[in-house]
Amino acid sequence: MSSGLRTREVLVRDEEPPSDYGKKPEERTADELVEYGVINLDKPAGPSSHEVVAWIKRLTGLEKVAHAGTLDPKVTGVLPVLLNRSVKVLPYLLAEDKEYVGVMRLHGDVPEEEVRKVVSLFRGPVYQRPPLRSAVKRALRIRRIYDVKVLEVSGRDVLFWMWCEAGTYVRKFCHDVGILLEVGAHMQELRRVRSGSLKEDSSVTLQDVVDAFIFWRDEKDESLLRRVIIPVERAVEHLPRVVVRDSAVDAIAHGAALAVPGVLRVDSGIKVGDTVAIFTKKEELVAVGKALMRSEQMVSLKKGIAVKPEAVLMKPGVYPSLWRTTHKNQTS
């Protein structure tokens, strides 16, 4: 397993010619972008994640704003902020892996070779108990550190990089390293450089968000808004995808399950119970749901339910309601 997005191998069930329905995410109007958008925010040190979201909500006047993956007030870096209908994908972003760069300060002098050796021991599953000030229950739990490396050691300061499972407490990692080194240690600085498919190099500042909404509303200039807000589809690129026929879209938008005749192509490797994203041919996110079949079954079986939607983003009526006609004919 490696950090970042996985390589996709696609299995094709059928082909369908282009149509006039829907639009590619990058072709949405500014209002539509705000409705189905995500801000890849570079959170500054100082405010809490909750305070940042409350401030953005007041600034924009939007009804729904939420963040995915809490950062402590002193911690900086990637904080996904979801707007309006995009808030529905929040649970799926919270569960995604993260990358951090931080500084751990040792409380005594230790040879660099020993520091590197001890840090390497933390690759794999680790037991952690959330700190006293945590918002979650302080039960002992297991989290996985996929990889961790010492980048540089300067005196008692250790610069490190970590790739870990969601919910891993980096502060606890530093504390535990200090215990094994028998000198004690604490987390001095921390920055999140990736959360799921959102990375540091494409993040924007709070000032960028302010300017974007002012230019858009006061001067009708959308250019900065389109740089600050990304389509929600970019935030779920880590999920395996199922692409459906135009005729299946509106039924799913009404909450119906996806039957195999509506499938055009799917990513390989999907297993029963996996979380998958349902897309249109124009790469619009329709819904996120649970796979009830493997990838191979979705493209080979003649009938059955392929995916059960859990969070529906697309509004009804964007695509034709062909399913209503079909259902009426079948029941008459």
N, C-alpha and C positions, 0 to 999 in steps of 0.2 A: 504494500500500500504506500502511496506517495501523496504528498500534499498537493493541493490544487485540483483542477477539474480532470475527470477521467476521460480517456479516449473512448468515443462512442462507436460501436458497431451496430448498424441498423438492419433490422429484418423487415422486409417489405411484404405486405399482404396483398396490396392492390395499388393502382395509380388512379388519380382523378385529375381532370384538366383544371386549369385556373378558372376562377370565377370572380364576379364583381363584389362579392360579399366580404365584409370585414376590411381590415387594413393592417399593414405591417406596423409593429409598435413604434418605429421611428417616424411614421407618418401621422401619428396622432396629433390632434390640436393641442394647444397649451392646456386648455381646460381638461381634456381627456388625459393628458400626461399627469396632471396633478391628481386626477381621480385614480389612476392606476400607476402611481409612481413611488419610487424609493429614493431616499437621499443617503448616499454613502458618506456619512459625516465623519470628519476628523475631529473627534471630541477633544476639547482643550482641558488642561488641568484646572481644577477648581470646582466647577459645578458638578453635581451628581447627574447621572443619566436621566433621572426623572425630571430634574430641573431643566435640563437641555430640551427635553420633549415639551414640557409645559411652556417654555419660552418660544419654541417654534410654533406651537399651537396658537399662542397669543399673536405672534407676528403674522402668521398666514391667515388666521381666522378659519382654519379648516376644522371640520367637525370631529374627525378622527385622526390622531397621530399617535404612533407607538414606536418603541425602540426594541431591538432584538439583541439581547445579550448585555446585561448590566456591566458597566465599568465603574469602579470606585472613583470618587472625586479626584484623586491625585493621578489616576491612570488616564493616558491619552490614547488616541488612535481610532481605528475603524469602529463606528457605531451605526449599524443600519437603522434608519428611521423610515418607517412605513407610513404612507399617506392614504387616507380614505379607504377605498376598497382593498388596497394592498395589505391592510392590517390583517386580512384573513389568512395570509401566509405566515404570520408571526410564529406559530408553533413549529413550523418547518425550518425556520431560520434559527430559532433558539437551539435546535438540536444539532446544528452543524459544527464541524471542527473549527478550531481557531489556531492562529499563529501569533506568538508574542516575541518581542525583544525586550530584555530587561537587565537591570543591574542589581546584583545580589551583593550585599556588604557583609563580609565575614567579621566576626568579633575577635579574631585572633589571627596570627600569622600561620599560614599553611602552604607547603610547597605546591606549585602550580600543577605538577603531575598528579598529586594526590587529589586536588580539587577536580581535575578532569575525570579521574577514575571514579570518584564518588558520584559526580553528576551523571555519568553514563549508566550508573546502576538504576536510575529512575526511568529508563525506557521500559515501556510495558505497563501492565496494570499496577495501580498504586491505591492504597487505602487512604481515604481522607475524611475528616470530619469538618463540616463548615464552621467558620469562626463564629464567635459570640454575636457579632453585629450582622451576621448574614440574614437575608430575608427568607431563607429556607430552613426547614427542620434540621437540627443538628444531629442527624443520624449518620453513623459510619457508612461510607459508601465506597465503591470502587470506580475509579476513573482511569482512562488509558492515556498515557503519554506516548504518542507515536514515535517521536524523536525529540532529543534535546542535545544541544551542543554548547560547549564553552567557546565563545568567539575570541575572548581576550581576558587576560588577568592583569590588573594593575594594582599592586599592593594588596589591599584587602577587598578591592572592588572586582567583581566577576561579571563580565558582560556575557549574557547567554541568549540563545534562541530556542524557542520551544514550539512544537506542533502537538496539539493535544485535543482530547475529546471535550465537548461542551460541558461546562460545569466543573472543570478542573480549577482548583484554587492555587494560583501561582505563588501567592504569599505563603501558603502552607508548604509548598515545594521548597521554597528557600529556607523556611524554618527547619524542615526535616533534613536538608543537606547540612545545615549547621550542626544538627545533633550528631549525624554520622561523622562529621569532621571533628567533633568534640570541642568546638570553639564557639558554637552558636552563630547564627546568621539571620539577616532579615532582608526583605525586599526593599531596595532603595528607590528604584524607578521601574516603571513598566509601561510598555506601549504595545497595543494590539495592531498588528500589521496585516492581518487577514481574518475575515469572518465568513466562513462558507466560500461563496464565489466572489465576494467583495474584497478588494485589496486596497492597501494604503496608497498606491501610486495613482489611483483614480478617485481618491476621496476629496471632499471639499470642506471649507471652513464655515463657521457660523456667519462670518461676514459675507461670504459668497452667497449664503442663503438669503440674508437680508437684502443684499444688492439685487439678487435675481427677482425677488418678489416686488421690490420697489420699481425696478425698470419695467417689469411686465405690467404692473397695474397703473403706474403713473405715466409711463412713456410708451406703452404698447410694444416694448422691445422684448422678444422672447428668447433671444440668443443665449443669455446667461442662464435663464431658467432651464433651457434644454441641456445645458452642461451640468447644472446642479442636480436636476431630477432625472433619474434613469428609469426606463420602463421596468415594471415589476418582473418581467421575464428575465432580466439580467440577474436578479437576486435569487432565482431558482434554477440557475444553469447546472447546479450540482445534482439535481434530481433527474433520474431516468425519465424519458419522455415517451408519450404515446400520442401519435398524430392521428386525428380523426377526420372523417368526411364532413363536408359542409352540412349535410343533412342530419348529422348527429349532434351538432353544436347546440342548437336551441333546446333540444331535449335535456342535455346535460346542464345548460344554463337554468333550466327549471328544476334541477335536482335529480333528474333521472340517472340511473346507472348506465354505464357504457357497455353495450353488447358488442360481441365480436364483429358482426357485419359492419359496424361503424368504424372499425379500425382500418387505417391505411398502412401505417408502419410504426414500429416500436424499437426502442433500444434493446439490444441483447442483454442477457444476464438478469432480467427482472425475475424475481421469485415471488411466490404467493406471500402476501403480507407486506411487501415492499411499498414504500410511499413513492408515488409516481406523479408526474405533471402531465395533464392533458392539454395538448396544443392544437390549434387550427393549422391548416396548410400555410397560412401567412404568419405563423409563429406567434400567434396571440395565445396567452395563457387563458384557458377556459376554466380549469379547476385543478385541484390537487386531491388525490384520493389513494385508496389502498388497492393494490393489485390482487385480483382473485384468481389469476392464472399466471403461469410462466410466460415469458416472451414467446417461446415457440408455439405455445397453445393459442396465443392471441392471433397468430398469423396462419394457423393451420386448421383450427376447429371451425365448424360451420355455425355453431350456435353456443350460447352461454354468455355469462356476464364477465367481462374482462376487468373492469375497474369500478369500484364503488366510490363516488365522489364524497369528500369530507368537507372541503372548503371550495365553494363556487365563487369565482371572481367575475366572470362575464355576465353582464346583464341580459335578461331575455329580450328577444326582438332584434338583436344585432344580425343574426342569421335567420333564414326563413324557417317557419314552423312546419316543415314537411312532415315531421313526426306526428303532428295532430291529424293530418290527412290520412296518413298510413294507419294510425290507430283507429280512426273512424271507419275506414274501409274494412279493417279486420273485424270490427265489432258489429258492423251493420249486416 
